[in-house]
């Protein structure tokens, strides 16, 4: 009896590895949201974008063979990714050919587009994998998390997996243009500035 009280007070927790948890729930349709915004161009030996590309490749490689997937490139003007499929070579090529942009991204909008694409899969499990540096301007914390239609039409939240491309850098330096002057350049021509 005393042993039972001691164990209860200790509040033990049984933790399963992530792979065992995924296997217990079954396969899930997965959307990989790959941040291609300007902040991903930050360089420290290699760019954050290259690290993110490796994370996206690993996320694709970690999928079970029976899990369908798609990739959404999250930049200034994201396009819906289409229905999840099983052509891993096509998805890998999309990741390999992606380029970082020069604009900001809206991760909340990208997550919403990706979540809607998961509704096209008959698999009951739904998963969003976000590969980003998670800059403050990309995240709108006031936006509710995306939901997908469940098996009975109810709204459910998909599993959310975060892969941080900047995990080795606790604080990235912040840069901004704070002043801009435009002056006529008469030596070049009447309409030059």
N, C-alpha and C positions, 0 to 999 in steps of 0.2 A: 504494500500500500504506500509506504513512504517513497519507494522508488518511483511509483506512478506520479506522485505529487511533484517530485523533483523534476521529472521529465516534462510534466505539464507546465511548470513554472519556467523552464528553459525555453519553451516555445520552439521546438525543433521545426525545421523546415526541410522538406524534401525537394531538392532541385534536380531537374533532369537536364542533360545537355540539350542544346538547341536542336540538334539533328534528331534526337529521340522525341522531342516535343513535336516537331514537324511530322515525323513518321506516325505519331500517335493520332494526329488530327487528320491525316491523309493528305493527298496532293492538293495544291492550291494554284489557281491561275495567278500569275505574277506579272506586275508591271514594274519595270525598272525605270525610274525617273532620274535622268542623267543631267545634272546642272551644267550648262554650257555658257554661263554668264561671264562678264568681264572679270569678276573677282577670281575666277579659276585660272587666270593668266599669271597670278602671283608666282614668282620664281624664287626658289631657294635650293639651288642645285638642279632640281627638276620642277616643272610647273605643277601647281595643284591639279591642273587638268590631266596631266599624265598619271598622277596618283589616283585621280577619280576614274580614269579610264581603266586602270588596273582593278580598282574596286568593282566597277561595273562588269568587267570580264569575270571576276571571281563570283559575283552574284549570279551571273548566267551559268557558270560552271557548277555552282552549288545546287542548282535545281535538280529535282528528281526527273528521270526520263518521261514520266507520265504527267509532268507539270507543263502546261502551256504558258507562254510568256510573250511580252512585247516590250519595246523600248520607246520611251518618250524623251526626246531631246528638249530640255527645258531651257529656252533662251528668251529673247525679247518677244518673239511671236511663235509660241509653241503650236504644233499641229497635233490633232488627235492621233494616237498611235495605231488605231485599227484593232481588230480583234486579236486576242492572244493566240499564238500558233506554236508549232513545234519545230520550225526551221531554225535551228540554233546557228547555222552558218550565216543566214541572213541577218539575224540579230547581232552576231559577233561582228559582221561587216559594218553594220550601222554604228556600232560602238567604235570600231577601228577607224572609220572614216569621219567621225564627228570632229568638229573644230570648235574651239572656244570663240564666243562672239565678243562684241564690244558694248553690249547693252546689259541692262539688269534683267533678272528673271523674277517671276512671281511664282514661288514654289506652291502656294495655295492653289493657284489656277492650274498649275501642272498636275498637282495631286488630284484635283477634281476631274480633269480630263482623263487621267490614267485610271481613276476609280470607275468612271463611266465605261471605259473600254473593257474593264473586267466583267461587266455585266453581260457581255457577249459570250462568255465562257460558260459551259454547262457544269464545270467543277464547282462544288459547294464552297471550298476554301478560296479565299481571295487574299492577296498579299501585295502591298506596295513597298518597293525597295527604293529608298531615296539615296542617291549618291551626290554629295554636295560638300561645300565648305561651310554651309549653314551660316552665311553672313546675315546680319540683322536686317539689311534692306530686302533680302529675299524672303524672309519669314514674316507673315502677318499673324501674330499670335491671337488676335481677336477673332480670326476666322475659325469657325468650327471645323473639326476634322471631317474629311469626306466620308460618305457612306455609300454602300452599294445595295442593290435589291437582294434580299435573302431568298431562300428556297420557297418561302410562302408569301413573297412580296414585301415583307417587312424590311425596314432599313437597318443594316448592320454595318459596323465599322470593319474594314479589312485589317488584317495584321499589318503593322507598320514596322519596317526594318530600316534603320538609319546606318549609312556607311559614310563616315566622316573622312573626307580627303585631307583635311587639315588637322587630323588628330595628333600629329607629332608637334604641332605648334599651338600652344595654349592661347596665345594672343598674336594675331597677325597685325602688322602695322597698318594704319589707316591713312589713305591718301585721298585728297580731294582738291578740286579746282575751287578756290575761294574768291578769286577776283579775275575779271576779264576786261581788257580795254581794246576797243576797236578804233583805229585811227586811219585816216586817209593816207595812202602811199602814193602821193602825187608824182614822185619820180618814176613810178611804174606805168601810170596811166590815170585817166580821169575817174575811172570806176574801180580802182584798186584800193584795197584796204589792208 
